[in-house]
Amino acid sequence: MIGISIDIGLVNMFGRTQDLLALSSRRLATGDRINSAWEDPAGLIASENLEAQLAALEAESRALERNDAVARTAEAALAEVGGMLVEGEGLAVAAANTGAMSDAERAAIQLEMDSINQSAERTLRTASFGGTPLFNGEVAIPAGAGGGSFDLGMLSVSTLGATDIGGEVYSQRDTSSGEALALNGDRPGAAQAVIGASRREIATLRGAIGAFQRNEIGARRAAVDTEFVNVSQANSLIRDTDYASEMVNFARTQTLADSTRMMLTFANQRPENVFIALGLESRRL
């Protein structure tokens, strides 16, 4: 009876050590301490909640990166228009020098002003991100969860530089050929005022976009990145394998499994070897 009990005990011990060895091997292979719910039910629930939070943070980070790209695209288009308007303002100053300028020269200046207005209009009309026009009055750039948004508004040469001169409101378009403030006309000073207002409007909008990028999008991105790192670390403590500890556990379990296997081999060959190995020889006799 003692021999049978020892054999059954060795078989049970061998089975347990094999299960423990398989568990340790799986943790080392996958890098996860929790591979099945039965290993740590409470830890699994906590880890799954943290995983969901990480997924949400990652999605928001990607959205913020895209929003920042939209802002950069809009600002780049405005920079081009602003550069054109700087040149246009210089043309208006030159056109005001009527004392030493021929009609042909004034016509050439107006031709260049027309080109600037056309290019500015085309730039504002075609500026887009992902196929969506940016300055059609329908685009607002969000700043992330819980934040505000920045409305790019509707921009065109017809709306730029709105200036009240003598009770009449003029815009950048009015500096084109045939319009009231054409540079080859008799009101170059008024044209200069409108072009200057257009330039300042563009510069102000660029500054507002930059401030939104820095103080809204940038600040939220930094907060999301910090939160992501902290949540990842918390999840790692729960979910990931501690390789140093698990390697020690694996080596210990491997040694126990080898010892149990050797004892079973002895038992299969000569049962009395088991008694000797276990120090039970005198009891068997």
Stockholm file with secondary structure:
# STOCKHOLM 1.0

chainA/1-285         MIGISIDIGLVNMFGRTQDLLALSSRRLATGDRINSAWEDPAGLIASENLEAQLAALEAESRALERNDAVARTAEAALAEVGGMLVEGEGLAVAAANTGAMSDAERAAIQLEMDSINQSAERTLRTASFGGTPLFNGEVAIPAGAGGGSFDLGMLSVSTLGATDIGGEVYSQRDTSSGEALALNGDRPGAAQAVIGASRREIATLRGAIGAFQRNEIGARRAAVDTEFVNVSQANSLIRDTDYASEMVNFARTQTLADSTRMMLTFANQRPENVFIALGLESRRL
#=GR chainA/1-285 SS CHHHHHHHHHHHHHHHHHHHHHHHHHHHHHSBSCSSGGGCHHHHHHHHHHHHHHHHHHHHHHHHHHHHHHHHHHHHHHHHHHHHHHHHHHHHHHHTCGGGCCHHHHHHHHHHHHHHHHHHHHHHHHCEETTEESSBSCCEEECSTTCCEEECCBCCTTTTTCEEETTEEECGGGGSTTSTTCTTTTCHHHHHHHHHHHHHHHHHHHHHHHHHIIIIIHHHHHHHHHHHHHHHHHHHHHHBCCHHHHHHHHHHHHHHHHHHHHHHHHHHHCHHHHHHHHTCHHHHC
#=GC SS_cons         CHHHHHHHHHHHHHHHHHHHHHHHHHHHHHSBSCSSGGGCHHHHHHHHHHHHHHHHHHHHHHHHHHHHHHHHHHHHHHHHHHHHHHHHHHHHHHHTCGGGCCHHHHHHHHHHHHHHHHHHHHHHHHCEETTEESSBSCCEEECSTTCCEEECCBCCTTTTTCEEETTEEECGGGGSTTSTTCTTTTCHHHHHHHHHHHHHHHHHHHHHHHHHIIIIIHHHHHHHHHHHHHHHHHHHHHHBCCHHHHHHHHHHHHHHHHHHHHHHHHHHHCHHHHHHHHTCHHHHC
//
